[in-house]
């Protein structure tokens, strides 16, 4: 038996294969349709998309074969990847290179083999689209032409999947960068949220220390009261830090869960409420049990980012307004939960309403805003299979989120 060779450009060839991130992935219906067509056109019971890895050939798609992979050294495809055209063995039993090959003398009893190399745009041959039969056979010119065309389609699909993954990766990086920009914009407010209770703690500890050192008569009631104030202040800091850590964590692998919208809202407000109040802006929302009973199915960290972006967008639009109110409403509809975030500003001019969701679009001066907030929120909501839109019938600016139950 002639073992499948390994040639000089093997390292580059393997890199080209692994760049597709296709090895050991689940079946793909589009690729399965290609092997089905190949089997039908070439009139063979077996058709495979075989990828030649370091020590194995792994089958991304297969018709008529149960095996997931076989050793590379016994593979026919390991020979085919070094051919420029279709590699054909009409009768392996009469071929000295293959007649004692384990795949010939044992199941699947390969006798006829035809493999068209899968050639990447960079010229690397990563595997084959092959057809196999347990009896001698031939391919006519038209069958060869179609097999070659189908192998080209396999590579085109691989390239398409690769480009789609790049888009997904870029979108994740885009969302993460937007989150970091939001954190930077909130830094002073978060620092104030922590510094205020720290000052309270330091002040109370200093007073207690002075009382003890001056041997004043200890008033247990006052001490307990001061300790409670210190405890509440430290709890406030802990909540802010916890919210900040929660918001900062990587949400790429976060799973959806049922969460109280009120909890998400209040955790989000911990990061920006102080900054908003310093500008004299009132935040209105329903603190009652009615809102607390409203649960949404979401990725909490990711969804929190969308809410924060919308609140900060409202904040920026109110800086020059006399009446400064941000109102958050939630309503349980039959098929979805509807969340509205309104502000008392002048609204968005009709001529730019269709542009505001575009990345980097902003009406602010250069450097004053990233222009990522609304487009990022839109992407996050759509990732949750929801709808995000501007309510054009509202007198003031009103952004609406609809999340399916």
SULLIN-V764127 format. One record per residue. PHI is phi in degrees with one decimal (* if undefined). NEAR is the number of other C-alpha atoms within 10 Angstrom. D_FIRST is the distance of its C-alpha to the first C-alpha in Angstrom with 1 decimal. Layout:
phi near d_first
PHI NEAR D_FIRST
PHI NEAR D_FIRST
This chain:
phi near d_first
* 13 0.0
-90.3 15 3.8
-69.4 15 6.2
-63.2 19 9.4
-76.6 11 11.9
-128.0 13 15.4
-107.1 9 18.2
-63.1 7 21.9
-86.7 9 23.7
-58.1 15 21.8
-62.5 11 25.0
-67.3 11 27.0
-63.2 22 24.4
-64.3 17 24.5
-62.8 13 28.2
-61.2 19 28.5
-64.2 21 26.5
-72.9 13 28.7
-64.2 13 31.8
-80.6 16 31.6
51.4 13 31.9
-110.4 14 29.9
-61.8 15 27.2
60.2 10 28.1
-101.1 8 31.1
-64.3 9 32.5
-58.0 12 31.7
-123.7 10 33.4
-62.3 10 35.1
-65.7 12 35.0
-72.0 20 31.2
-63.0 18 30.9
-67.8 14 33.1
-66.5 23 30.7
-66.7 27 27.7
-63.0 19 30.1
-65.5 17 31.2
-61.3 26 27.6
-62.0 23 26.8
-69.3 14 30.1
-65.0 16 29.9
-90.4 24 26.4
56.9 17 27.2
-122.6 19 24.1
-75.9 16 24.4
-124.6 23 22.3
-142.1 30 23.0
-138.3 26 22.2
-103.3 28 23.3
-108.2 28 20.3
-108.9 28 21.2
-91.4 26 18.7
-89.8 20 20.3
-55.9 13 19.6
-126.4 10 17.0
-150.0 17 16.9
-110.6 24 17.3
-112.7 21 20.7
-97.8 24 22.2
-72.0 20 25.7
-141.1 24 26.4
-151.0 25 24.9
-124.0 21 26.0
79.2 16 24.8
-143.1 15 22.5
-93.9 9 23.9
-63.0 10 21.3
-87.3 13 22.5
-163.1 15 19.2
-140.7 16 15.6
-60.2 15 13.7
-62.7 22 13.0
-63.9 19 9.7
-101.2 20 8.2
-77.6 22 10.8
-72.7 27 11.1
-65.3 28 14.4
-63.1 26 13.2
-84.6 20 12.3
-63.7 25 15.5
-70.2 25 17.8
-101.0 18 17.6
-104.4 14 18.8
-87.0 11 22.6
-128.2 13 22.6
-63.6 20 20.9
-96.1 20 17.2
-123.1 20 16.8
-119.8 21 14.3
-75.8 19 16.7
-149.7 19 14.6
-63.9 23 10.9
-67.1 20 11.4
-104.9 12 12.3
-111.4 13 9.7
-59.7 11 7.2
-71.6 14 5.3
-128.9 23 5.5
-62.6 18 7.1
-109.0 15 5.6
-67.4 21 5.5
-54.3 15 8.8
-74.6 17 10.8
-93.2 18 10.4
-83.3 15 11.3
-120.5 10 13.7
-60.8 10 16.3
-89.5 17 16.7
54.8 17 14.7
-63.1 26 13.7
-117.0 23 14.2
-102.5 21 16.2
-143.3 28 15.8
-140.1 26 18.3
-127.9 31 18.7
-98.6 29 21.8
-60.7 31 21.7
-91.9 27 24.5
-107.5 20 26.3
-73.3 19 29.2
-57.1 11 32.5
-86.2 8 31.6
93.0 10 28.5
-85.6 20 25.8
-101.8 24 22.9
-98.5 25 22.7
170.5 29 20.6
-144.2 29 20.7
-101.9 29 22.6
-127.5 30 20.1
-124.7 28 20.7
-139.0 28 18.5
-140.2 23 19.3
-91.2 18 18.1
-134.2 15 19.2
-59.3 16 18.8
-158.7 18 21.1
-142.3 16 22.4
-117.7 16 24.5
-81.9 8 27.8
-61.8 9 29.2
-68.8 11 31.2
-62.4 15 28.4
-62.4 20 26.4
-60.5 13 29.7
-69.9 15 30.3
-61.0 28 26.8
-66.1 21 27.2
-62.9 12 30.7
-66.5 20 29.7
-65.3 23 27.2
-63.8 18 30.2
-67.7 15 32.3
-59.0 21 29.9
-63.0 18 30.4
-61.7 16 34.1
-67.6 13 34.3
-58.9 19 32.5
-64.2 16 35.0
-63.5 13 37.9
-61.7 15 37.0
-63.4 16 36.8
-66.9 13 40.2
-61.6 12 41.7
-65.5 14 40.7
-62.7 12 42.3
-63.8 12 45.5
-62.2 12 45.5
-62.7 13 45.0
-65.5 12 47.8
-65.0 15 50.0
-64.3 18 49.6
-65.0 13 50.4
-61.4 16 53.4
-65.3 24 54.7
-64.0 20 54.3
-63.3 14 56.1
-62.4 21 58.9
-63.3 24 59.3
-64.6 14 59.7
-64.0 16 62.2
-60.8 19 64.1
-62.4 19 64.2
-63.2 12 65.5
-66.9 15 68.2
-95.5 18 69.3
-53.8 15 69.3
-65.5 14 73.1
-66.3 21 73.7
-65.7 22 71.4
-59.8 14 73.0
-65.3 14 76.4
-61.0 21 75.2
-88.3 18 74.3
-64.8 13 77.2
-58.5 13 79.9
-65.1 20 79.2
-63.2 17 78.5
-63.4 13 82.0
-63.0 17 83.4
-60.8 19 81.7
-61.6 12 82.8
-63.1 14 86.3
-67.3 17 86.7
-64.4 15 85.2
-63.9 11 87.7
-64.0 13 90.6
-64.3 16 89.7
-62.8 11 89.2
-65.1 12 92.7
-62.4 15 94.2
-69.8 11 92.9
-72.5 9 93.8
-90.0 8 97.4
55.3 8 97.9
-68.8 9 99.0
-64.7 8 99.5
-77.5 11 96.2
-102.5 9 96.2
-58.4 9 93.4
-62.9 9 93.5
-65.8 11 93.0
-62.3 15 90.2
-60.7 11 88.4
-62.5 11 89.0
-64.6 19 87.6
-64.2 16 84.6
-65.0 12 83.8
-64.3 16 84.0
-62.0 21 81.6
-62.2 14 79.2
-62.8 15 79.4
-65.8 19 78.8
-67.6 17 75.8
-63.3 13 74.4
-62.0 18 74.8
-61.4 20 72.8
-60.3 13 70.1
-66.0 16 69.8
-63.6 21 69.6
-62.8 17 66.9
-62.2 14 64.9
-64.1 19 65.2
-65.2 17 64.2
-63.8 12 61.1
-62.7 17 60.2
-68.5 23 60.6
-79.4 16 58.7
-69.1 13 55.5
-68.8 14 52.3
-96.6 17 52.4
-58.2 14 48.8
-105.0 7 47.6
-67.7 13 51.0
-104.4 12 51.2
-69.8 15 53.9
-152.5 12 56.7
-79.1 13 60.2
-134.3 17 62.6
-65.8 16 66.4
-63.4 22 67.2
-61.3 22 70.3
-65.4 16 68.2
-59.8 20 65.9
-62.5 16 69.0
-68.4 14 70.9
-64.6 19 68.0
-69.1 24 67.6
-64.3 20 71.3
-56.8 21 71.3
-84.2 26 69.5
-132.7 23 71.8
-60.4 20 75.1
-63.7 19 77.0
-62.3 23 76.1
-68.8 24 77.2
-66.4 14 80.5
-62.0 10 81.4
-92.0 13 81.7
74.5 15 84.0
-94.6 23 81.4
-92.5 16 81.8
-105.5 17 78.8
-117.3 13 79.5
-159.6 15 77.4
-81.1 13 78.0
-82.5 10 77.9
-74.3 9 78.7
-64.9 9 76.6
-62.3 11 76.0
-71.0 18 73.6
-63.4 14 72.2
-83.1 12 71.2
-85.1 17 69.2
-107.2 18 65.6
-123.6 23 62.8
-94.8 18 59.0
-154.5 23 57.7
-90.2 20 55.8
-55.2 23 59.0
-64.8 22 58.3
-64.5 27 57.0
-67.5 25 59.9
-58.5 24 62.4
-63.4 25 61.4
-61.6 24 62.1
-64.5 23 65.6
-61.1 22 66.3
-57.6 21 65.5
-71.0 22 67.9
-65.0 25 70.7
-70.1 20 70.5
-64.2 16 70.5
-65.1 25 73.7
-57.0 22 75.1
-65.3 14 74.6
-75.2 19 76.3
-100.2 23 79.4
-56.9 15 80.2
-106.5 11 83.0
-88.5 12 84.2
-77.5 11 87.4
-93.1 15 86.2
-124.0 21 83.1
-136.2 19 81.3
-113.8 23 77.7
-121.4 17 77.3
-119.2 19 74.3
-124.4 14 74.3
-137.6 20 71.9
-139.8 14 72.3
-91.5 16 70.3
-93.0 12 69.7
-62.3 8 68.3
-111.7 10 64.7
-156.7 16 64.7
-98.2 19 66.4
-107.4 19 68.4
-115.2 19 69.0
-118.6 19 71.5
-121.9 20 72.3
-114.5 24 75.5
-133.7 27 77.7
-91.1 20 81.3
-72.7 23 80.6
-75.0 14 81.4
91.4 17 78.2
-100.0 16 75.5
-55.2 9 76.8
-60.3 9 75.6
-70.8 7 74.3
-116.7 12 71.6
-60.3 12 70.8
-85.5 10 67.6
-105.1 11 66.4
-65.9 18 66.8
-85.6 22 63.4
-74.9 15 61.6
-57.4 15 60.0
72.4 14 62.3
-75.6 17 65.3
-152.9 19 68.5
-98.2 11 72.2
-80.1 12 72.7
-66.1 7 73.3
-57.6 8 70.3
89.7 7 69.1
-82.2 9 71.1
-152.6 17 68.3
-76.0 15 64.5
72.4 20 64.7
-101.8 23 61.7
-56.4 30 63.5
-70.0 23 63.8
-66.2 21 60.4
-67.0 26 58.8
-59.8 25 60.8
-60.0 19 59.8
-62.6 20 56.1
-65.8 24 56.5
-63.6 21 58.5
-66.9 15 56.0
-63.9 14 53.2
-89.4 18 55.3
61.4 13 55.4
-105.6 18 59.1
-116.1 18 61.4
-137.2 23 63.3
-155.2 14 66.1
-90.3 18 69.6
-78.1 14 72.4
-73.3 14 74.3
-89.0 8 77.1
-81.4 11 78.0
-63.5 14 81.0
-100.8 15 79.3
-69.2 21 75.7
-140.9 24 73.7
-98.0 20 70.0
-122.5 18 68.5
-115.0 23 65.4
-119.5 23 64.4
-111.2 22 61.8
-66.9 17 60.6
-64.9 15 61.3
